[in-house]
Structures are given as structure tokens and as C-alpha cells.
């Protein structure tokens, strides 16, 4: 399935989403190489790339969800990859901040508090797959910015 179509390869995180344990967490780790690949670019270009990767994700996740027969199949991890890369663009590039960002994003993505749960339940297709992770990323970013503001 992974290599049957280039869009499946992306949505399944180059195979990381096929991990037998915690595919979302494994897929989230691919957000780090994506972040490092664009870290030296100006913020405007980073933002533009992330918006483009989000849009590509809508297409990829729609196609793969239809092929798998489940809109938000657990093996689809492109949403985690793009969302995690976005979170990483907002913090100081140190190991401690990376760990904290990863933990907060996974916490919000797994627990799905409101409004993430609302998006997950009411917005479907590839856009819904991408949206709930972007909202989880936004909540992680808000927490990280709060922590940053009180720690500096």
C-alpha cells in the first residue's frame, strides 16, 4: 500500500504509520527531520511551506482514507508530521524545548480536548484529518509560548 501511489507514501509517513505500536507517535517523530530541513529558511518561507504541506495533506489523506475505507485511519500520519514541524518552528531550538514540544503535541493529539474533539467528530475527509492535528499543534504552541513567557 505504501508505495502503490506517491500520495499514499506521504500520508503513511513513508511507512512510519505502519508501525505496529503507536503509529501516530512514530509518525510525529518525522516532524523533526522536516523541521530541520526548513529551519534555516526565513519564517515566511517556512510558513508558506507548512501551508502548502497542509494542503497537500488534505489531498493525500483524502485519497489514502478512501483507499483504506477509513477517513482517519491510524496509519495516516502526514497530519502529525506537518503539525509537529509547525510546533517546532515556534520554540527555541534546544533539546529540552524539543522534548517538551513533542510531549505537549502528543498529549493534545491523543487526549483530544475541546476544540480538537469537536474537529475530530464533525470535520471529515482529508481536511478533517489535517485540521484536528493543526488545532492540537495550536494548543501545544499556546502552552509552549506561555511557558516561554514565564521562564525567560
CNS distance restraints for C-alpha pairs under 8 A (distance, minus, plus):
assign (resid   1 and name CA) (resid   5 and name CA) 7.56 0.50 0.50
assign (resid   1 and name CA) (resid   8 and name CA) 7.03 0.50 0.50
assign (resid   2 and name CA) (resid   6 and name CA) 7.92 0.50 0.50
assign (resid   2 and name CA) (resid   8 and name CA) 5.45 0.50 0.50
assign (resid   2 and name CA) (resid   9 and name CA) 4.74 0.50 0.50
assign (resid   2 and name CA) (resid  12 and name CA) 6.56 0.50 0.50
assign (resid   2 and name CA) (resid  14 and name CA) 6.93 0.50 0.50
assign (resid   2 and name CA) (resid  15 and name CA) 6.17 0.50 0.50
assign (resid   3 and name CA) (resid   8 and name CA) 6.80 0.50 0.50
assign (resid   3 and name CA) (resid   9 and name CA) 5.60 0.50 0.50
assign (resid   4 and name CA) (resid   8 and name CA) 7.05 0.50 0.50
assign (resid   4 and name CA) (resid   9 and name CA) 7.79 0.50 0.50
assign (resid   5 and name CA) (resid   9 and name CA) 6.53 0.50 0.50
assign (resid   6 and name CA) (resid  10 and name CA) 6.54 0.50 0.50
assign (resid   7 and name CA) (resid  11 and name CA) 6.20 0.50 0.50
assign (resid   7 and name CA) (resid  59 and name CA) 7.92 0.50 0.50
assign (resid   7 and name CA) (resid  60 and name CA) 4.94 0.50 0.50
assign (resid   7 and name CA) (resid  61 and name CA) 7.97 0.50 0.50
assign (resid   7 and name CA) (resid  63 and name CA) 7.35 0.50 0.50
assign (resid   7 and name CA) (resid  64 and name CA) 7.34 0.50 0.50
assign (resid   8 and name CA) (resid  12 and name CA) 5.86 0.50 0.50
assign (resid   8 and name CA) (resid  60 and name CA) 6.49 0.50 0.50
assign (resid   8 and name CA) (resid  61 and name CA) 7.84 0.50 0.50
assign (resid   8 and name CA) (resid  63 and name CA) 7.45 0.50 0.50
assign (resid   8 and name CA) (resid  64 and name CA) 5.54 0.50 0.50
assign (resid   9 and name CA) (resid  13 and name CA) 6.26 0.50 0.50
assign (resid   9 and name CA) (resid  14 and name CA) 4.92 0.50 0.50
assign (resid   9 and name CA) (resid  15 and name CA) 6.81 0.50 0.50
assign (resid  10 and name CA) (resid  14 and name CA) 5.72 0.50 0.50
assign (resid  10 and name CA) (resid  60 and name CA) 6.89 0.50 0.50
assign (resid  10 and name CA) (resid  78 and name CA) 6.34 0.50 0.50
assign (resid  11 and name CA) (resid  57 and name CA) 6.90 0.50 0.50
assign (resid  11 and name CA) (resid  60 and name CA) 5.53 0.50 0.50
assign (resid  11 and name CA) (resid  61 and name CA) 5.62 0.50 0.50
assign (resid  11 and name CA) (resid  64 and name CA) 6.82 0.50 0.50
assign (resid  11 and name CA) (resid  76 and name CA) 5.20 0.50 0.50
assign (resid  11 and name CA) (resid  77 and name CA) 5.86 0.50 0.50
assign (resid  11 and name CA) (resid  78 and name CA) 4.64 0.50 0.50
assign (resid  11 and name CA) (resid  79 and name CA) 7.75 0.50 0.50
assign (resid  12 and name CA) (resid  16 and name CA) 6.44 0.50 0.50
assign (resid  12 and name CA) (resid  17 and name CA) 4.92 0.50 0.50
assign (resid  12 and name CA) (resid  18 and name CA) 7.06 0.50 0.50
assign (resid  12 and name CA) (resid  75 and name CA) 5.75 0.50 0.50
assign (resid  12 and name CA) (resid  76 and name CA) 4.73 0.50 0.50
assign (resid  12 and name CA) (resid  77 and name CA) 5.52 0.50 0.50
assign (resid  12 and name CA) (resid  78 and name CA) 6.41 0.50 0.50
assign (resid  13 and name CA) (resid  17 and name CA) 5.66 0.50 0.50
assign (resid  13 and name CA) (resid  27 and name CA) 6.04 0.50 0.50
assign (resid  13 and name CA) (resid  30 and name CA) 7.52 0.50 0.50
assign (resid  13 and name CA) (resid  76 and name CA) 7.16 0.50 0.50
assign (resid  13 and name CA) (resid  77 and name CA) 5.60 0.50 0.50
assign (resid  13 and name CA) (resid  78 and name CA) 5.62 0.50 0.50
assign (resid  13 and name CA) (resid  81 and name CA) 7.55 0.50 0.50
assign (resid  15 and name CA) (resid  19 and name CA) 7.55 0.50 0.50
assign (resid  16 and name CA) (resid  23 and name CA) 6.56 0.50 0.50
assign (resid  16 and name CA) (resid  26 and name CA) 6.08 0.50 0.50
assign (resid  16 and name CA) (resid  27 and name CA) 5.39 0.50 0.50
assign (resid  16 and name CA) (resid  75 and name CA) 7.92 0.50 0.50
assign (resid  16 and name CA) (resid  77 and name CA) 7.74 0.50 0.50
assign (resid  17 and name CA) (resid  23 and name CA) 4.67 0.50 0.50
assign (resid  17 and name CA) (resid  24 and name CA) 6.54 0.50 0.50
assign (resid  17 and name CA) (resid  26 and name CA) 6.95 0.50 0.50
assign (resid  17 and name CA) (resid  27 and name CA) 5.72 0.50 0.50
assign (resid  17 and name CA) (resid  74 and name CA) 7.19 0.50 0.50
assign (resid  17 and name CA) (resid  75 and name CA) 4.15 0.50 0.50
assign (resid  17 and name CA) (resid  76 and name CA) 5.87 0.50 0.50
assign (resid  17 and name CA) (resid  77 and name CA) 5.60 0.50 0.50
assign (resid  18 and name CA) (resid  23 and name CA) 6.22 0.50 0.50
assign (resid  18 and name CA) (resid  75 and name CA) 5.43 0.50 0.50
assign (resid  19 and name CA) (resid  23 and name CA) 4.94 0.50 0.50
assign (resid  19 and name CA) (resid  26 and name CA) 7.11 0.50 0.50
assign (resid  19 and name CA) (resid  75 and name CA) 7.84 0.50 0.50
assign (resid  22 and name CA) (resid  26 and name CA) 6.28 0.50 0.50
assign (resid  23 and name CA) (resid  27 and name CA) 5.90 0.50 0.50
assign (resid  23 and name CA) (resid  74 and name CA) 6.82 0.50 0.50
assign (resid  23 and name CA) (resid  75 and name CA) 6.20 0.50 0.50
assign (resid  23 and name CA) (resid  77 and name CA) 7.42 0.50 0.50
assign (resid  24 and name CA) (resid  28 and name CA) 6.00 0.50 0.50
assign (resid  24 and name CA) (resid  74 and name CA) 6.94 0.50 0.50
assign (resid  24 and name CA) (resid  75 and name CA) 7.36 0.50 0.50
assign (resid  24 and name CA) (resid  76 and name CA) 7.91 0.50 0.50
assign (resid  24 and name CA) (resid  77 and name CA) 5.87 0.50 0.50
assign (resid  24 and name CA) (resid  80 and name CA) 6.77 0.50 0.50
assign (resid  25 and name CA) (resid  29 and name CA) 6.58 0.50 0.50
assign (resid  25 and name CA) (resid 106 and name CA) 7.06 0.50 0.50
assign (resid  26 and name CA) (resid  30 and name CA) 7.34 0.50 0.50
assign (resid  27 and name CA) (resid  31 and name CA) 7.50 0.50 0.50
assign (resid  27 and name CA) (resid  77 and name CA) 5.32 0.50 0.50
assign (resid  27 and name CA) (resid  78 and name CA) 7.35 0.50 0.50
assign (resid  27 and name CA) (resid  80 and name CA) 6.30 0.50 0.50
assign (resid  27 and name CA) (resid  81 and name CA) 6.08 0.50 0.50
assign (resid  28 and name CA) (resid  32 and name CA) 7.87 0.50 0.50
assign (resid  28 and name CA) (resid  77 and name CA) 7.24 0.50 0.50
assign (resid  28 and name CA) (resid  80 and name CA) 4.93 0.50 0.50
assign (resid  28 and name CA) (resid  81 and name CA) 4.98 0.50 0.50
assign (resid  28 and name CA) (resid  84 and name CA) 6.19 0.50 0.50
assign (resid  28 and name CA) (resid 102 and name CA) 7.97 0.50 0.50
assign (resid  29 and name CA) (resid  33 and name CA) 7.93 0.50 0.50
assign (resid  29 and name CA) (resid  81 and name CA) 7.13 0.50 0.50
assign (resid  29 and name CA) (resid  84 and name CA) 7.94 0.50 0.50
assign (resid  30 and name CA) (resid  34 and name CA) 6.57 0.50 0.50
assign (resid  30 and name CA) (resid  81 and name CA) 5.54 0.50 0.50
assign (resid  31 and name CA) (resid  35 and name CA) 6.05 0.50 0.50
assign (resid  31 and name CA) (resid  80 and name CA) 7.20 0.50 0.50
assign (resid  31 and name CA) (resid  81 and name CA) 4.20 0.50 0.50
assign (resid  31 and name CA) (resid  82 and name CA) 6.12 0.50 0.50
assign (resid  31 and name CA) (resid  83 and name CA) 7.40 0.50 0.50
assign (resid  31 and name CA) (resid  84 and name CA) 4.99 0.50 0.50
assign (resid  31 and name CA) (resid  85 and name CA) 4.58 0.50 0.50
assign (resid  32 and name CA) (resid  36 and name CA) 6.14 0.50 0.50
assign (resid  32 and name CA) (resid  81 and name CA) 7.99 0.50 0.50
assign (resid  32 and name CA) (resid  84 and name CA) 7.33 0.50 0.50
assign (resid  32 and name CA) (resid  85 and name CA) 6.20 0.50 0.50
assign (resid  32 and name CA) (resid  88 and name CA) 7.66 0.50 0.50
assign (resid  33 and name CA) (resid  37 and name CA) 6.01 0.50 0.50
assign (resid  34 and name CA) (resid  38 and name CA) 6.58 0.50 0.50
assign (resid  34 and name CA) (resid  81 and name CA) 7.70 0.50 0.50
assign (resid  34 and name CA) (resid  82 and name CA) 7.90 0.50 0.50
assign (resid  34 and name CA) (resid  85 and name CA) 6.19 0.50 0.50
assign (resid  35 and name CA) (resid  39 and name CA) 5.68 0.50 0.50
assign (resid  35 and name CA) (resid  85 and name CA) 4.87 0.50 0.50
assign (resid  35 and name CA) (resid  86 and name CA) 7.62 0.50 0.50
assign (resid  35 and name CA) (resid  88 and name CA) 6.61 0.50 0.50
assign (resid  35 and name CA) (resid  89 and name CA) 7.00 0.50 0.50
assign (resid  36 and name CA) (resid  40 and name CA) 7.77 0.50 0.50
assign (resid  38 and name CA) (resid  46 and name CA) 6.38 0.50 0.50
assign (resid  39 and name CA) (resid  46 and name CA) 7.64 0.50 0.50
assign (resid  39 and name CA) (resid  89 and name CA) 7.36 0.50 0.50
assign (resid  41 and name CA) (resid  45 and name CA) 6.30 0.50 0.50
assign (resid  41 and name CA) (resid  46 and name CA) 6.25 0.50 0.50
assign (resid  42 and name CA) (resid  46 and name CA) 6.32 0.50 0.50
assign (resid  43 and name CA) (resid  47 and name CA) 6.08 0.50 0.50
assign (resid  44 and name CA) (resid  48 and name CA) 6.13 0.50 0.50
assign (resid  45 and name CA) (resid  49 and name CA) 6.04 0.50 0.50
assign (resid  46 and name CA) (resid  50 and name CA) 6.18 0.50 0.50
assign (resid  47 and name CA) (resid  51 and name CA) 6.19 0.50 0.50
assign (resid  48 and name CA) (resid  52 and name CA) 6.18 0.50 0.50
assign (resid  49 and name CA) (resid  53 and name CA) 6.02 0.50 0.50
assign (resid  50 and name CA) (resid  54 and name CA) 6.00 0.50 0.50
assign (resid  50 and name CA) (resid  82 and name CA) 6.75 0.50 0.50
assign (resid  50 and name CA) (resid  86 and name CA) 6.91 0.50 0.50
assign (resid  51 and name CA) (resid  55 and name CA) 6.28 0.50 0.50
assign (resid  52 and name CA) (resid  56 and name CA) 6.10 0.50 0.50
assign (resid  53 and name CA) (resid  57 and name CA) 5.93 0.50 0.50
assign (resid  53 and name CA) (resid  82 and name CA) 6.75 0.50 0.50
assign (resid  54 and name CA) (resid  58 and name CA) 6.40 0.50 0.50
assign (resid  54 and name CA) (resid  79 and name CA) 7.64 0.50 0.50
assign (resid  54 and name CA) (resid  82 and name CA) 6.75 0.50 0.50
assign (resid  54 and name CA) (resid 130 and name CA) 6.85 0.50 0.50
assign (resid  55 and name CA) (resid  59 and name CA) 6.72 0.50 0.50
assign (resid  56 and name CA) (resid  60 and name CA) 6.12 0.50 0.50
assign (resid  57 and name CA) (resid  61 and name CA) 5.66 0.50 0.50
assign (resid  57 and name CA) (resid  78 and name CA) 6.31 0.50 0.50
assign (resid  57 and name CA) (resid  79 and name CA) 6.69 0.50 0.50
assign (resid  57 and name CA) (resid 126 and name CA) 7.02 0.50 0.50
assign (resid  57 and name CA) (resid 127 and name CA) 7.96 0.50 0.50
assign (resid  57 and name CA) (resid 130 and name CA) 6.66 0.50 0.50
assign (resid  58 and name CA) (resid  62 and name CA) 6.01 0.50 0.50
assign (resid  58 and name CA) (resid 125 and name CA) 7.85 0.50 0.50
assign (resid  58 and name CA) (resid 126 and name CA) 4.30 0.50 0.50
assign (resid  58 and name CA) (resid 127 and name CA) 4.94 0.50 0.50
assign (resid  58 and name CA) (resid 129 and name CA) 7.49 0.50 0.50
assign (resid  58 and name CA) (resid 130 and name CA) 6.36 0.50 0.50
assign (resid  59 and name CA) (resid  63 and name CA) 6.29 0.50 0.50
assign (resid  59 and name CA) (resid 126 and name CA) 6.32 0.50 0.50
assign (resid  60 and name CA) (resid  64 and name CA) 6.13 0.50 0.50
assign (resid  60 and name CA) (resid 126 and name CA) 7.20 0.50 0.50
assign (resid  61 and name CA) (resid  65 and name CA) 5.68 0.50 0.50
assign (resid  61 and name CA) (resid  71 and name CA) 7.68 0.50 0.50
assign (resid  61 and name CA) (resid  72 and name CA) 7.79 0.50 0.50
assign (resid  61 and name CA) (resid  76 and name CA) 6.84 0.50 0.50
assign (resid  61 and name CA) (resid  78 and name CA) 7.54 0.50 0.50
assign (resid  61 and name CA) (resid 125 and name CA) 7.45 0.50 0.50
assign (resid  61 and name CA) (resid 126 and name CA) 4.63 0.50 0.50
assign (resid  61 and name CA) (resid 127 and name CA) 7.96 0.50 0.50
assign (resid  61 and name CA) (resid 129 and name CA) 6.93 0.50 0.50
assign (resid  61 and name CA) (resid 130 and name CA) 7.90 0.50 0.50
assign (resid  62 and name CA) (resid  66 and name CA) 6.18 0.50 0.50
assign (resid  62 and name CA) (resid  71 and name CA) 6.97 0.50 0.50
assign (resid  62 and name CA) (resid 125 and name CA) 5.52 0.50 0.50
assign (resid  62 and name CA) (resid 126 and name CA) 4.09 0.50 0.50
assign (resid  62 and name CA) (resid 127 and name CA) 7.65 0.50 0.50
assign (resid  63 and name CA) (resid  67 and name CA) 6.24 0.50 0.50
assign (resid  63 and name CA) (resid 126 and name CA) 7.80 0.50 0.50
assign (resid  64 and name CA) (resid  68 and name CA) 6.05 0.50 0.50
assign (resid  64 and name CA) (resid  71 and name CA) 7.95 0.50 0.50
assign (resid  64 and name CA) (resid  76 and name CA) 7.63 0.50 0.50
assign (resid  65 and name CA) (resid  69 and name CA) 5.83 0.50 0.50
assign (resid  65 and name CA) (resid  70 and name CA) 5.11 0.50 0.50
assign (resid  65 and name CA) (resid  71 and name CA) 4.25 0.50 0.50
assign (resid  65 and name CA) (resid  72 and name CA) 6.20 0.50 0.50
assign (resid  65 and name CA) (resid  73 and name CA) 6.47 0.50 0.50
assign (resid  65 and name CA) (resid  76 and name CA) 7.83 0.50 0.50
assign (resid  65 and name CA) (resid 125 and name CA) 7.46 0.50 0.50
assign (resid  65 and name CA) (resid 126 and name CA) 7.46 0.50 0.50
assign (resid  66 and name CA) (resid  70 and name CA) 6.47 0.50 0.50
assign (resid  66 and name CA) (resid  71 and name CA) 6.41 0.50 0.50
assign (resid  68 and name CA) (resid  73 and name CA) 7.33 0.50 0.50
assign (resid  71 and name CA) (resid 124 and name CA) 7.05 0.50 0.50
assign (resid  71 and name CA) (resid 125 and name CA) 5.53 0.50 0.50
assign (resid  71 and name CA) (resid 126 and name CA) 7.12 0.50 0.50
assign (resid  71 and name CA) (resid 129 and name CA) 7.48 0.50 0.50
assign (resid  72 and name CA) (resid  76 and name CA) 6.75 0.50 0.50
assign (resid  72 and name CA) (resid 125 and name CA) 7.49 0.50 0.50
assign (resid  72 and name CA) (resid 126 and name CA) 7.83 0.50 0.50
assign (resid  72 and name CA) (resid 129 and name CA) 5.77 0.50 0.50
assign (resid  77 and name CA) (resid  81 and name CA) 6.41 0.50 0.50
assign (resid  78 and name CA) (resid  82 and name CA) 6.26 0.50 0.50
assign (resid  78 and name CA) (resid 130 and name CA) 7.97 0.50 0.50
assign (resid  79 and name CA) (resid  83 and name CA) 6.05 0.50 0.50
assign (resid  79 and name CA) (resid 129 and name CA) 6.64 0.50 0.50
assign (resid  79 and name CA) (resid 130 and name CA) 4.92 0.50 0.50
assign (resid  79 and name CA) (resid 133 and name CA) 6.00 0.50 0.50
assign (resid  79 and name CA) (resid 134 and name CA) 7.68 0.50 0.50
assign (resid  80 and name CA) (resid  84 and name CA) 5.86 0.50 0.50
assign (resid  80 and name CA) (resid 133 and name CA) 6.27 0.50 0.50
assign (resid  81 and name CA) (resid  85 and name CA) 6.27 0.50 0.50
assign (resid  82 and name CA) (resid  86 and name CA) 6.33 0.50 0.50
assign (resid  83 and name CA) (resid  87 and name CA) 6.38 0.50 0.50
assign (resid  83 and name CA) (resid 133 and name CA) 6.01 0.50 0.50
assign (resid  83 and name CA) (resid 134 and name CA) 5.44 0.50 0.50
assign (resid  83 and name CA) (resid 136 and name CA) 7.99 0.50 0.50
assign (resid  83 and name CA) (resid 137 and name CA) 5.61 0.50 0.50
assign (resid  84 and name CA) (resid  88 and name CA) 6.27 0.50 0.50
assign (resid  84 and name CA) (resid 102 and name CA) 7.30 0.50 0.50
assign (resid  84 and name CA) (resid 105 and name CA) 7.07 0.50 0.50
assign (resid  84 and name CA) (resid 137 and name CA) 6.76 0.50 0.50
assign (resid  85 and name CA) (resid  89 and name CA) 6.48 0.50 0.50
assign (resid  86 and name CA) (resid  90 and name CA) 7.08 0.50 0.50
assign (resid  86 and name CA) (resid 137 and name CA) 7.27 0.50 0.50
assign (resid  87 and name CA) (resid  91 and name CA) 7.31 0.50 0.50
assign (resid  87 and name CA) (resid 101 and name CA) 6.77 0.50 0.50
assign (resid  87 and name CA) (resid 105 and name CA) 7.83 0.50 0.50
assign (resid  87 and name CA) (resid 137 and name CA) 5.91 0.50 0.50
assign (resid  87 and name CA) (resid 138 and name CA) 7.58 0.50 0.50
assign (resid  87 and name CA) (resid 140 and name CA) 7.18 0.50 0.50
assign (resid  87 and name CA) (resid 141 and name CA) 5.86 0.50 0.50
assign (resid  88 and name CA) (resid  93 and name CA) 7.74 0.50 0.50
assign (resid  88 and name CA) (resid  98 and name CA) 6.96 0.50 0.50
assign (resid  88 and name CA) (resid 101 and name CA) 6.92 0.50 0.50
assign (resid  90 and name CA) (resid 141 and name CA) 6.98 0.50 0.50
assign (resid  91 and name CA) (resid  97 and name CA) 6.63 0.50 0.50
assign (resid  91 and name CA) (resid  98 and name CA) 7.89 0.50 0.50
assign (resid  91 and name CA) (resid 144 and name CA) 7.39 0.50 0.50
assign (resid  91 and name CA) (resid 145 and name CA) 7.84 0.50 0.50
assign (resid  92 and name CA) (resid  97 and name CA) 6.47 0.50 0.50
assign (resid  93 and name CA) (resid  97 and name CA) 6.80 0.50 0.50
assign (resid  93 and name CA) (resid  98 and name CA) 6.98 0.50 0.50
assign (resid  94 and name CA) (resid  98 and name CA) 6.16 0.50 0.50
assign (resid  95 and name CA) (resid  99 and name CA) 6.22 0.50 0.50
assign (resid  96 and name CA) (resid 100 and name CA) 6.22 0.50 0.50
assign (resid  97 and name CA) (resid 101 and name CA) 5.93 0.50 0.50
assign (resid  98 and name CA) (resid 102 and name CA) 6.11 0.50 0.50
assign (resid  99 and name CA) (resid 103 and name CA) 6.15 0.50 0.50
assign (resid 100 and name CA) (resid 104 and name CA) 6.07 0.50 0.50
assign (resid 100 and name CA) (resid 144 and name CA) 7.97 0.50 0.50
assign (resid 101 and name CA) (resid 105 and name CA) 6.01 0.50 0.50
assign (resid 101 and name CA) (resid 140 and name CA) 6.90 0.50 0.50
assign (resid 101 and name CA) (resid 141 and name CA) 7.81 0.50 0.50
assign (resid 101 and name CA) (resid 144 and name CA) 7.04 0.50 0.50
assign (resid 102 and name CA) (resid 106 and name CA) 6.11 0.50 0.50
assign (resid 103 and name CA) (resid 107 and name CA) 5.99 0.50 0.50
assign (resid 104 and name CA) (resid 108 and name CA) 6.23 0.50 0.50
assign (resid 104 and name CA) (resid 140 and name CA) 5.41 0.50 0.50
assign (resid 104 and name CA) (resid 143 and name CA) 7.98 0.50 0.50
assign (resid 105 and name CA) (resid 109 and name CA) 5.99 0.50 0.50
assign (resid 105 and name CA) (resid 136 and name CA) 6.30 0.50 0.50
assign (resid 105 and name CA) (resid 137 and name CA) 5.79 0.50 0.50
assign (resid 105 and name CA) (resid 139 and name CA) 7.89 0.50 0.50
assign (resid 105 and name CA) (resid 140 and name CA) 5.26 0.50 0.50
assign (resid 106 and name CA) (resid 110 and name CA) 5.87 0.50 0.50
assign (resid 107 and name CA) (resid 111 and name CA) 5.86 0.50 0.50
assign (resid 107 and name CA) (resid 112 and name CA) 8.00 0.50 0.50
assign (resid 108 and name CA) (resid 112 and name CA) 5.41 0.50 0.50
assign (resid 108 and name CA) (resid 113 and name CA) 6.81 0.50 0.50
assign (resid 108 and name CA) (resid 116 and name CA) 7.97 0.50 0.50
assign (resid 108 and name CA) (resid 136 and name CA) 5.29 0.50 0.50
assign (resid 108 and name CA) (resid 137 and name CA) 7.75 0.50 0.50
assign (resid 108 and name CA) (resid 139 and name CA) 7.29 0.50 0.50
assign (resid 108 and name CA) (resid 140 and name CA) 6.99 0.50 0.50
assign (resid 109 and name CA) (resid 116 and name CA) 7.83 0.50 0.50
assign (resid 109 and name CA) (resid 132 and name CA) 7.80 0.50 0.50
assign (resid 109 and name CA) (resid 133 and name CA) 6.32 0.50 0.50
assign (resid 109 and name CA) (resid 136 and name CA) 5.48 0.50 0.50
assign (resid 109 and name CA) (resid 137 and name CA) 7.97 0.50 0.50
assign (resid 112 and name CA) (resid 116 and name CA) 5.09 0.50 0.50
assign (resid 112 and name CA) (resid 117 and name CA) 4.98 0.50 0.50
assign (resid 112 and name CA) (resid 136 and name CA) 7.45 0.50 0.50
assign (resid 113 and name CA) (resid 117 and name CA) 5.66 0.50 0.50
assign (resid 114 and name CA) (resid 118 and name CA) 6.10 0.50 0.50
assign (resid 115 and name CA) (resid 119 and name CA) 6.41 0.50 0.50
assign (resid 115 and name CA) (resid 135 and name CA) 7.55 0.50 0.50
assign (resid 116 and name CA) (resid 120 and name CA) 6.14 0.50 0.50
assign (resid 116 and name CA) (resid 132 and name CA) 5.26 0.50 0.50
assign (resid 116 and name CA) (resid 133 and name CA) 7.67 0.50 0.50
assign (resid 116 and name CA) (resid 135 and name CA) 5.96 0.50 0.50
assign (resid 116 and name CA) (resid 136 and name CA) 6.23 0.50 0.50
assign (resid 117 and name CA) (resid 121 and name CA) 6.10 0.50 0.50
assign (resid 117 and name CA) (resid 132 and name CA) 7.52 0.50 0.50
assign (resid 118 and name CA) (resid 122 and name CA) 5.89 0.50 0.50
assign (resid 118 and name CA) (resid 123 and name CA) 7.89 0.50 0.50
assign (resid 119 and name CA) (resid 123 and name CA) 5.23 0.50 0.50
assign (resid 119 and name CA) (resid 128 and name CA) 6.62 0.50 0.50
assign (resid 119 and name CA) (resid 131 and name CA) 6.86 0.50 0.50
assign (resid 119 and name CA) (resid 132 and name CA) 5.44 0.50 0.50
assign (resid 120 and name CA) (resid 124 and name CA) 7.44 0.50 0.50
assign (resid 120 and name CA) (resid 128 and name CA) 6.46 0.50 0.50
assign (resid 120 and name CA) (resid 129 and name CA) 7.38 0.50 0.50
assign (resid 120 and name CA) (resid 131 and name CA) 7.96 0.50 0.50
assign (resid 120 and name CA) (resid 132 and name CA) 5.63 0.50 0.50
assign (resid 122 and name CA) (resid 128 and name CA) 7.86 0.50 0.50
assign (resid 123 and name CA) (resid 127 and name CA) 7.18 0.50 0.50
assign (resid 123 and name CA) (resid 128 and name CA) 4.52 0.50 0.50
assign (resid 123 and name CA) (resid 129 and name CA) 7.99 0.50 0.50
assign (resid 123 and name CA) (resid 131 and name CA) 7.92 0.50 0.50
assign (resid 124 and name CA) (resid 128 and name CA) 4.41 0.50 0.50
assign (resid 124 and name CA) (resid 129 and name CA) 6.86 0.50 0.50
assign (resid 125 and name CA) (resid 129 and name CA) 6.36 0.50 0.50
assign (resid 126 and name CA) (resid 130 and name CA) 6.28 0.50 0.50
assign (resid 127 and name CA) (resid 131 and name CA) 5.86 0.50 0.50
assign (resid 128 and name CA) (resid 132 and name CA) 6.29 0.50 0.50
assign (resid 129 and name CA) (resid 133 and name CA) 7.19 0.50 0.50
assign (resid 130 and name CA) (resid 134 and name CA) 6.35 0.50 0.50
assign (resid 131 and name CA) (resid 135 and name CA) 6.19 0.50 0.50
assign (resid 132 and name CA) (resid 136 and name CA) 6.18 0.50 0.50
assign (resid 133 and name CA) (resid 137 and name CA) 6.01 0.50 0.50
assign (resid 134 and name CA) (resid 138 and name CA) 6.10 0.50 0.50
assign (resid 135 and name CA) (resid 139 and name CA) 6.27 0.50 0.50
assign (resid 136 and name CA) (resid 140 and name CA) 6.23 0.50 0.50
assign (resid 137 and name CA) (resid 141 and name CA) 6.02 0.50 0.50
assign (resid 138 and name CA) (resid 142 and name CA) 6.15 0.50 0.50
assign (resid 139 and name CA) (resid 143 and name CA) 6.34 0.50 0.50
assign (resid 140 and name CA) (resid 144 and name CA) 6.12 0.50 0.50
assign (resid 141 and name CA) (resid 145 and name CA) 6.03 0.50 0.50
assign (resid 142 and name CA) (resid 146 and name CA) 6.22 0.50 0.50
assign (resid 143 and name CA) (resid 147 and name CA) 6.19 0.50 0.50
assign (resid 144 and name CA) (resid 148 and name CA) 5.98 0.50 0.50
assign (resid 145 and name CA) (resid 149 and name CA) 6.03 0.50 0.50
assign (resid 146 and name CA) (resid 150 and name CA) 6.46 0.50 0.50
assign (resid 147 and name CA) (resid 151 and name CA) 6.03 0.50 0.50
assign (resid 148 and name CA) (resid 152 and name CA) 6.09 0.50 0.50
